[in-house]
């Protein structure tokens, strides 16, 4: 087998690779080359192994929506000449977004702060 473990591929992907490999061999391509091309084709079509893995958690659509909205507001503020850490940019973000930023900067006491206090603290941190 070329490289890597094929355990993460579905049975359908394995059958597809086998069929493609056989087709290349019928055309006179060597066994190793045919196998490499077959798996490359399967990867190209499906993006690699598709068996589920990882935590399985997905970002809820509500959270995605607020992230998009916050990002759009920050972009608008930037176009108006406000930097990312300016008070105007921070005030345009949701409290949830400010909490994430405070967490990433390891801001002490963030859990007890309201939105205005978060804006002030993040503004001071720069």
N, C-alpha and C positions, 0 to 999 in steps of 0.2 A: 504494500500500500504506500502511496506517496508520502505524505507527512501527516502527522496528527492522528488522533483517535476519532473514529467515526460513530462513537456511541451517541453523540448528541443529535445525530440525524434521524429523521423519522423513517419508517419503513418505506413510505412512498418515495422519499428522496433517495434511499438506497437502491430501490428498484429502478428509478429514473437513471441513476449513475450507471447501474449495471447495463441497462438498455443502450445508453449512449456509448459506453465502453465497447459493447459488442458491435455497435454500428461502426465505430472507428476501426476496430480489428478487421471487420469485413472489408473495409477500404484499404487495408494493407498497412495500417499504422501498428507499430510494435506494442506489445502488451503493456509495458510500463508507461509509455507515452499515451496510450489510449486511456488508461486508468487516470492519469494526471489530468488529461483534457476533460474527461467525464466529470470528475469532481470539481474542476474549475467551472464547468458549465452549470452544474447544480448550484454551486456557490453564487454564481452570477445571477441565476434566475431567482433564488430564494434567500440569498443573504447568509448562507451557512446553515449550521445545525439549528433546528427549530424546536427541539424538545424543550419544555419549560424548565427554567432553572432560576436561581437567584431567590430573592425574597418573595417575589410574586406580588409585591405591593405596587400599585399604580397611583399616580398623582390624581386626586379627585378633580373633576372638571371645575368645581367652584374655586379651588386653589389655583388652577391654571388660569382661570378668568381674572382673578385678582392680580396674579403675577403679570399678565398681559396688560391690564389696566395701569398698574403701577409703573411698568416699563414705559408705556406710552406717555404717561404724565411726566416721568423723568426726562424722556426724550424731548418733550415739548419745552420743559424748563431749560434744558441744555441749549435748545435752539434760540431761546430768548437770552442766552448769555449767562445763565446761572450754572455754577459748577455742580457736580454730582453731590457734593457734601454741603452745598449752600443751604441756608435755612428754608428758602422757597422750595428747593427740590425735596428736602426732607419732609416739609409740611404737606407736600402733595402725595406722599406715600401713606398707605394704610398702616394702622398700628401693628398688624401682623407682619408686614414687610419690615417695619422699623425694628421689631423684636428679633427678626432673623438677622438683620444687619448688626444689632447690638450683640447677639449671640456670637456671630462670627468675629466680632472685635473683642469678645470676652469682657463686656461692660458689666461691672459689678453692680448689683442692686436693680438690674433691669426688670425683674419679675414684679417688683412693687411699683414701677413707674407707670404714669399715665402717658398718653401720646405726646403731650406738650413737654413733659420731662424727658422723654426719649429723644425728641427732636433737639432739645437743648444739649443733652449729654452727647449725642452723636455729632452735633455741630462743634462742640468744644474739642472732641477727639479729632475732628478734621478728617 
